[in-house]
Every structure is written in C-alpha cells, then in structure tokens.
Amino acid sequence: MIAICDANYFYVACHMLVEPRLWNKPVIVWSNNRGVIVSLNPAAKKLGFRRGMVSKDIERDIKIHGVITFESNYQFYEDISARFLFALSEKVEKMQKNSIDEAFLSLKGFGHIGYDKYCREIRDYVKKNVGLPTGIGVGTNKTLAKISSRFAKQYTRFENVFVMDTEQKRIECLKRTPIKNVWGLGGRLSDTLISKDIKTAYDFVSKVSQKQARSLYNVDLERTWCELNGEICYELETVEPDRKGISVSRTFQKEIESLDGIRQAVATYTAVCAENLRSQRSYARSITVYLETNRFRKQFGAYNPDKSIKLPVPTDTTPMLIRYALALVDNMFVQGFKYKKAGVVINGFVKSKQTVLFDPQPLDDKFALISPVEDFYSHGFDRKLLSQAVMGYGEGNDIIERNISDCPTTNFRQIIRIDCD
C-alpha cells in the first residue's frame, strides 16, 4: 500500500508554529507582494475566504474580520519542510518527496499493524515532533492515495486519515471524485473530458476503455486510467531527481524605471539561483533573463524582453553568473518603461566542468572558494552580511526585500526570545 502525507494549510501552519498568538485566529498567506491568497487556515475559510482571491478585492473584509496576514517566506517554509520530511523518513523505509508539503510513503511491512492504526501513529508523530497538522490517504497506488488524501481532509469523521483498502471503497470514492480533482489531470485535459460527459473519476474508468484513454491524449492518461482501476504504474522514486532548470522571479512592490534598480533585482535573483544550483552540485551552461512591464497599465507601453546566453564554461559561482546576467540586462534595458517584474532562469546542467584554452576558469576557481561561505551566511544569518556589491540594498532592496515575517529557524538574528518574568 502507498500513503501520501500532506501538511494541512502548510504555509499558515509554519507561522502558527512560532507565533502562538495565531492560534484560533483567521490567518492568510499571500503570494509575492500581496497578490493572491495561497494558503489559509480553517478559521479564515469559515469567514468565506478562499485560495486565489485577489488582495485588493478583499482588503475591506480582512479589516472587518481582523484577519492576520503574512507575505510568503519561502526560506522559512523550506526549513520547516525539511523537518517535516525528516520526521516522515523516520517512520517508513521508503519515501518520495512530492512537493514542499507532501510526500508519498511506502507502507510495505506494516500490514500486520493495520494501515489505519499506523498512519494515525505517523500523524501523531509529525504533530508531536514538528508541530504540523497532517492528512494521510492510503491506496494501492499513488493516484488512489491522492484521492484518499482528499477524503481524509474533507470528512471530519475520518480524523485526517483515510484508507482505501476495499473494492467497495474504491468505487465509492471514484464516484465522489470530480474528474478535475484526479491527480495528473490538468485543467485543459479535465475540461476536454468534461465536454465528453465524463464528470467523475468513475465516469472515466467506466465509460472509457484503456485504448480510448491513450488515444484521447497519450500514455500518461492511459496510466492514470490504469491506476484508477487499481494497477500500479508509478513506482516510488526514493532518490529525488535533480532539477533540469532553476528559475527565480519576483513581481516588484513598486515599478522600477532605473537601470540600477533592475540590475540590483536581477543580481539578487541570480544569487539565489546560484545557491540552489550548488545545493544539487551541478554547473549551468546557459542563463536567461527576462523583464516585464505592468500588463494592467498598458497606457505606459508594454515591453517584455528576454535574452539568453550560452556560457563559455559551465559554472556554479555567483559572481560569474551575475556577470553574464547583468550583461543581458544592459543589452535589453530600455529607458522610459516602468518594469513590474524580472526573472532569471539557469539551465543546461552538467555534473562537471570542461575547460577550454583561454577560458576564465582560474577566476572562476577563485570565486568557488567563497561559495561555501556565501551559502552559510545566506542560510544561517542574512544575505546582506555577505553579498555581491552590485546586489545593493538601496532602491532595489526596497522593492526586492518584501515585508515578510521573521525566519526564527534559519536566521540566528531572529531566534525567538521568551520572557519568563
């Protein structure tokens, strides 16, 4: 049997871990720069708030109901996620991270204990050692486990644990699962199936044959069909694959008109890309930078350029990647536009560097010596303590460094203090 453990309202739960004042209060977490709601707790849901609501449309309701809001703090969330995944790994032999707040677990060898009983033990263990509320769904494969997870959280009588261990449960769950909620079916594909009068997962397996499922889309849809019928098509991947590309982008709080402001933003995003690249021990062969103006203020003109460059030598050092990224910025920046967003993408990853004659390798090797120190300060202290000068912390910083919450588990300057007087 396969289980999936999903941390409930994860972003909000992370803040509630370190701020007791939030308990039993409605709490919302925004996307970058207060865009839309990305996470909210049950207390906020009871007031009528939902994921995807735009901040400017609900500002009045937030004040009326006294909702506490936070902007996304991904460094904090990543740290809590690591603790969450480590706790799960201590309870099972095989585990696959599926996202920042959920993981697939192999329950092989625990049948004699009882899957429901052991999953409740896992749920309680995570709550005790990490502090996160979780929901666990169990099925014979990943797709059915995802459906079970939805029932575990949707129906309070299951107490966040649901085991799909009989054929009767499988059929009943498929009948109650809208086709758009089936794992692996995107919005466009589910819309196509709905147009063919396939509204539930049960409709899909009863009205469509395996051959028709493949002809409708491709082999992935056929595999989903097989998994809904109880077969196993997706095995647990115990080794997390390296990313093929790393992207960092932000929407600015204020529009930037100056070249210096854009350079600061792009340099900061490139530094974050470099840190993530080094964490998987890879080297990048190409880098892309793009800029965007405000699409909602077209009266000022639209300009959304993007440029890429193939690096002469693969690298993972921050200074070298920033050097090429800023060269792209200088080439594409046009004075007179108000830029609302910028992004950096690095890809073409390799595991080793191949040098060529007359390349800038010696300089890159010198930069590599400071990379571990950079990573140490950015993860344990504050990126401002050791950063590239071009990143600045003037105009760009006011826009890049948003008003986010503290990181008490990752920043030594923000460790929680308790007054016992």
Secondary structure, DSSP 8 states (H G I E B T S, - for coil): -EEEEEETTHHHHHHHHH-GGGTTS-EEEESTTS-BEEEE-HHHHHTT--TT-BHHHHHHHHHHHT-EEEE--HHHHHHHHHHHHHHHHTT-S-EEEEETTEEEEE-TT-TTT-HHHHHHHHHHHHHHHT---EEEEEESSHHHHHHHHHHHHH-GGGTTEEE--SHHHHHHHHHTSBGGGSTT--HHHHHHHHHTT--BHHHHHHHS-HHHHHHHS-HHHHHHHHHHTT---S----S----SEEEEEEEEEEEE-SHHHHHHHHHHHHHHHHHHHHHTT-BEEEEEEEEEE-TT-GGG-----EEEEEEEEEE--HHHHHHHHHHHHHHH--TT--EEEEEEEEE--BSS----TT-SHHHHHHHHHHHHHHHHHHHHS-GGGS--GGG-SSHHHHHHS-S----TTT-GGG-------
